[in-house]
Amino acid sequence: MSRKPKSLPGTAGPTNATRHQILMCPPDFYGVEYVINPWMDGNIHREVATKARRQWRGLHAVLSDLAEVKLVDPRKGVPDLVFTANAGLVMGDQVILSHFRHPERQREEPHFRDWFEKNGFKVTEMPSGTHFEGAGDALFLRDSPYLFMGYGFRTALEAANVINEVLQVEVVPLGLVDERFYHLDTCFCPLTGGYLIYYPKAFDERSRAEIERRVPAAKRHAVSERDALSFACNAVDTGAAVVLNDATPELESVLKSWGFEVVRTPLDQFLLAGGAAKCLTLRLNEPRPTAASRKAPAAPILSRRVEFRGHILDNGTLSRVMDVIPNAGGTYRVAEFAPGVRKDDESRILMEVSAPSERALEGMFLQLLALGGNPQEERLSSAQVVVADLDGVAPENFYSTTIYATEVLIDGTWRRVEKQRMDAVVVLAEGRPVCRLIRDVRRGDRIIVGSDGIRIHVPREAGEDQNEFKFMGSAVSSERRVEAAVDHIAWEMDRIRQQGGRIVWVAGPVVIHTGGGPHLERLVRGGYVSALLGGNAIAVHDLEHAVYGTSLGVDLARGVPVGGGHRHHITVINMIRRAGSIARAVETGVIKSGLFHRLVKSKIPYCLAGSIRDDGPLPDTLMDLVRAQEEYARLLEGAEMIVMLSSMLHSIGVGNMTPAGVKIISVDINPAVATKLADRGSTDSTPIVTDVGLFLNILARKLESLRG
Ligand SMILES: NC(=O)c1ccc[n+]([C@@H]2O[C@H](COP(=O)([O-])OP(=O)(O)OC[C@H]3O[C@@H](n4cnc5c(N)ncnc54)[C@H](O)[C@@H]3O)[C@@H](O)[C@H]2O)c1
C-alpha cells in the first residue's frame, strides 16, 4: 500500500508535493559501546541486536511506504552510524558535513563524506574545532526563512556563522539546557506547513522566547514530559504523516487536528542510545527555505575577546568564568593560555567569548568584566552615552556598577569613576564619570550604557580563600579561633584609630540580647566607633535595658523573663517619644546608661533606618527609607573598616553601598549570613561565625590590652 501525501492546511506548494528522500543505515553493528549521553548510561554492551534490527526494519518499512529511502552501508566499530540524522546538514545539493564533538563519533565522518560525494552532493566541512552534528542540531522551520540550530551540548555556537555563510540562510541559535535532550531533534520537531512540536523545558529562556516569537501560538504545541521522554519530538515528517516511537492521545489529536496522519513504530532499543525515528533518518531532498534567497542576514554569532590574569586557577576566578558563560547562553574558545608553573606564578588566559545575540553578548561580557576580565578588542571604543529622558529613570541598557574601582574611556582617556558603589549608574558630570543612584538621575543627565569603554579593576586576589581569618564553611567557631581572628582585627582597628581613620559599625538588636551592649560601649569609649548604623530595634532594646535592665522583657543579668516585661520596650518607646529624641532623653536624664547614652555623650553619629516590623517607632528612626539610605551613605563616607554585627538586613544594605577596598568584618552566628558579604567577591571581607556578644567581649578586652 502506498500512502499519498494529502493536502495539509496552508501547505499547498511545490515543496510538500515532493516525495521525501530519506537516508538510513541498517543497524548491523548497532549497540551501546560507549556513554556520551545520559540515555546510554548503564546500557553498555546490553544485548540489543535482534530486537533493534526488528524495530529498524519496522521503521524502514513504514518510511519506504511514505518516502523514498536510500541506504548507507553500516560499518563495524562505528555503532552510531545508524543515526544518519547526524551525517550532516543538507540543503538542495549542498551538505555541511558533521564534525562530531566526541572522538567515538568522529569515526563516522569519513563514511558519510564518501557517501555524499558519491551521491553528487557538494560537501563543505566545518573548520577544525567547530563541532557540528548535522540535522540532529539544525532544523529548517518549514515554510519560513529560518533554520534553527541547537547548541550547548554537541554543536558549537560558532557553527551558526558557517551555516549562515555557506547556505545563506537565517540561523536562529537555540540553547539546549537538559542533557537528556542533547540534540535539537530530540526536543524540537518542525512539521510541514510551519507547525512545530517541541519540549520547552529543554531550552533556555532566551531560546523559548525566540521560538515563541517566530512560530505563532496556533502552530506550535508544547509536548508533555511523557511525550518528550518517549522521544515524540524525534519524529519523521514525511509531508503527510508523522512517524514516531510513541505519542500520547493528546499529542496524537493535536497532530491530527493539523491534518497529519500519526504512525507509531516502536523504537525503544534505539532510545537506549538516546535516539529514535528522526535520529535514524536524514532527509536528502531538503528544499531551500522560503525567502532564503533574499539577502543573507549578518552572521548571527558575535564574539569578543577578554583576558584574565592572576591566580585565576586557585582563586576560583576561572571556574566562575566557566559558570557565567554557559549561564548567559554563550560559549568560549581559549585563544591563549599560560598557566603559572610555580605556586606564586600568575596564570593568563585569553578567551574569545561568543553569544547568540548582541544583547546576550553584552550581558555576558559585563559579568566577565566584573570578574576581573580585561577587554582585548583590537580597537577600544569609547564608552557609549545616552541622555536620560526622565527624572529618576536610567536609559535602557545602562551600565550597572560593581563595588570595584572602574574606569571609562572618554575621548581617548581612561577616567576613574568617582563615588564608586554597586548597583548605580555612571553619569558624566562635566566630563567626569560619577556613580549615581537611579532615583537621583535627572532628565538630561548623560549616562553610560552598554559595555564598551569600561574597565573594572578587580583585585588580583579577589575570591581567594586564603585569608586565614575566615571561618567559611565551619559551624560556630571555637572561642580560640575567634580569639585568633580578633587579634588581627584589633591590631588593624587600633592602627586605623591611631591614624585618625573611620570605623563604622552596623548592628542589630542581637548585640543587646546577647549582652554585647556594654562591650560595644567600651569600644565607643576607646574611640573605635566613628558612627553606628542600625534599625529601630537595637536602640529600643538598648534603651529598655538602660531603663529596666531587660531586653525584650528578659533580665539580661539573670537570663530570665521578668513579670510585665513584655511591655517594657513599648513603654520605653513612649518615654523617648515624650522626650522628643534619644539625645533629648539623655540630656534630660531620662536615659542614664547604655550604648545610645554613650553615643550621645561621645557625640558619635548614628542612623536608625526604619522597617515594616518596627514598634513605635522611636522618633529618631527614619521611616523614609530613601532618606535613611542617604544618611547611611553619608556616615559611611571615608570609612576604612566596617564592622557588621548580627543584622542581615542592614549589613547587606551597607554592603551594597560600599566600594571594594574597605575592610569588612561581618559577625553572625549563621555561616550563610556571615559569608554572604564575602560572596560578593570582596577580598576585604572577613566573615566570623560566632556569638556576637562573645565577639564583642573578646574584642573590647583585646583592644584595652593593646592600649595598656
Ligand atoms: N521591636 C522592633 O521594633 C523590632 C524588633 C526586631 C527587629 N526590628 C527591625 O527589623 C529589622 C531587621 O532586624 P534584625 O537586624 O534584628 O534582623 P535580621 O534578621 O536582619 O538579622 C539578625 C541576624 O542576627 C543573627 N544572630 C542571631 N543570634 C545571633 C547571635 N547570638 N550572635 C550573632 N548573630 C546572631 C542572625 O543569624 C541574623 O543574621 C531591623 O530594621 C530592626 O530594627 C524591629
The ligand as an SDF file (V2000), in Angstrom:
LIG
                    3D

 44 48  0  0  0  0  0  0  0  0999 V2000
   10.7490   45.9460   68.1270 N   0  0  0  0  0  0  0  0  0  0  0  0
   11.1880   46.3720   66.9730 C   0  0  0  0  0  0  0  0  0  0  0  0
   10.9790   47.4800   66.5790 O   0  0  0  0  0  0  0  0  0  0  0  0
   11.9810   45.4310   66.1420 C   0  0  0  0  0  0  0  0  0  0  0  0
   12.3410   44.1630   66.6270 C   0  0  0  0  0  0  0  0  0  0  0  0
   13.1760   43.3540   65.8520 C   0  0  0  0  0  0  0  0  0  0  0  0
   13.5990   43.8250   64.6270 C   0  0  0  0  0  0  0  0  0  0  0  0
   13.2190   45.0570   64.1720 N   0  0  0  0  0  0  0  0  0  0  0  0
   13.7100   45.5890   62.9160 C   0  0  0  0  0  0  0  0  0  0  0  0
   13.7110   44.5880   61.9320 O   0  0  0  0  0  0  0  0  0  0  0  0
   14.8220   44.7630   61.0620 C   0  0  0  0  0  0  0  0  0  0  0  0
   15.6750   43.5270   60.9860 C   0  0  0  0  0  0  0  0  0  0  0  0
   16.1190   43.1610   62.2820 O   0  0  0  0  0  0  0  0  0  0  0  0
   17.4520   42.4050   62.6120 P   0  0  0  0  0  0  0  0  0  0  0  0
   18.6160   43.1850   62.1030 O   0  0  0  0  0  0  0  0  0  0  0  0
   17.4310   42.0270   64.0210 O   0  0  0  0  0  0  0  0  0  0  0  0
   17.2200   41.0580   61.8590 O   0  0  0  0  0  0  0  0  0  0  0  0
   17.9980   40.3050   60.7260 P   0  0  0  0  0  0  0  0  0  0  0  0
   17.2330   39.0580   60.5220 O   0  0  0  0  0  0  0  0  0  0  0  0
   18.2910   41.1750   59.5900 O   0  0  0  0  0  0  0  0  0  0  0  0
   19.4020   39.9050   61.4000 O   0  0  0  0  0  0  0  0  0  0  0  0
   19.5610   39.1860   62.5780 C   0  0  0  0  0  0  0  0  0  0  0  0
   20.8560   38.3900   62.4430 C   0  0  0  0  0  0  0  0  0  0  0  0
   21.3700   38.0580   63.7130 O   0  0  0  0  0  0  0  0  0  0  0  0
   21.9440   36.7630   63.6650 C   0  0  0  0  0  0  0  0  0  0  0  0
   22.0690   36.2340   65.0190 N   0  0  0  0  0  0  0  0  0  0  0  0
   21.0900   35.7260   65.8250 C   0  0  0  0  0  0  0  0  0  0  0  0
   21.6080   35.3910   67.0230 N   0  0  0  0  0  0  0  0  0  0  0  0
   22.9250   35.7140   66.9940 C   0  0  0  0  0  0  0  0  0  0  0  0
   23.9710   35.6330   67.9330 C   0  0  0  0  0  0  0  0  0  0  0  0
   23.7810   35.1620   69.1570 N   0  0  0  0  0  0  0  0  0  0  0  0
   25.1910   36.0660   67.5710 N   0  0  0  0  0  0  0  0  0  0  0  0
   25.4190   36.5170   66.3160 C   0  0  0  0  0  0  0  0  0  0  0  0
   24.4600   36.6410   65.3950 N   0  0  0  0  0  0  0  0  0  0  0  0
   23.2210   36.2490   65.7170 C   0  0  0  0  0  0  0  0  0  0  0  0
   21.0200   36.0090   62.7670 C   0  0  0  0  0  0  0  0  0  0  0  0
   21.6730   34.8950   62.2110 O   0  0  0  0  0  0  0  0  0  0  0  0
   20.6420   37.0740   61.7230 C   0  0  0  0  0  0  0  0  0  0  0  0
   21.5140   37.0180   60.6020 O   0  0  0  0  0  0  0  0  0  0  0  0
   15.5970   45.9510   61.6260 C   0  0  0  0  0  0  0  0  0  0  0  0
   15.2080   47.1270   60.9420 O   0  0  0  0  0  0  0  0  0  0  0  0
   15.1750   46.0070   63.0410 C   0  0  0  0  0  0  0  0  0  0  0  0
   15.3050   47.2960   63.5780 O   0  0  0  0  0  0  0  0  0  0  0  0
   12.4030   45.8570   64.8950 C   0  0  0  0  0  0  0  0  0  0  0  0
  1  2  1  0
  2  3  2  0
  2  4  1  0
  4  5  1  0
  4 44  2  0
  5  6  2  0
  6  7  1  0
  7  8  2  0
  8  9  1  0
  8 44  1  0
  9 10  1  0
  9 42  1  0
 10 11  1  0
 11 12  1  0
 11 40  1  0
 12 13  1  0
 13 14  1  0
 14 15  2  0
 14 16  1  0
 14 17  1  0
 17 18  1  0
 18 19  2  0
 18 20  1  0
 18 21  1  0
 21 22  1  0
 22 23  1  0
 23 24  1  0
 23 38  1  0
 24 25  1  0
 25 26  1  0
 25 36  1  0
 26 27  1  0
 26 35  1  0
 27 28  2  0
 28 29  1  0
 29 30  1  0
 29 35  2  0
 30 31  1  0
 30 32  2  0
 32 33  1  0
 33 34  2  0
 34 35  1  0
 36 37  1  0
 36 38  1  0
 38 39  1  0
 40 41  1  0
 40 42  1  0
 42 43  1  0
M  CHG  2   8   1  16  -1
M  END
$$$$
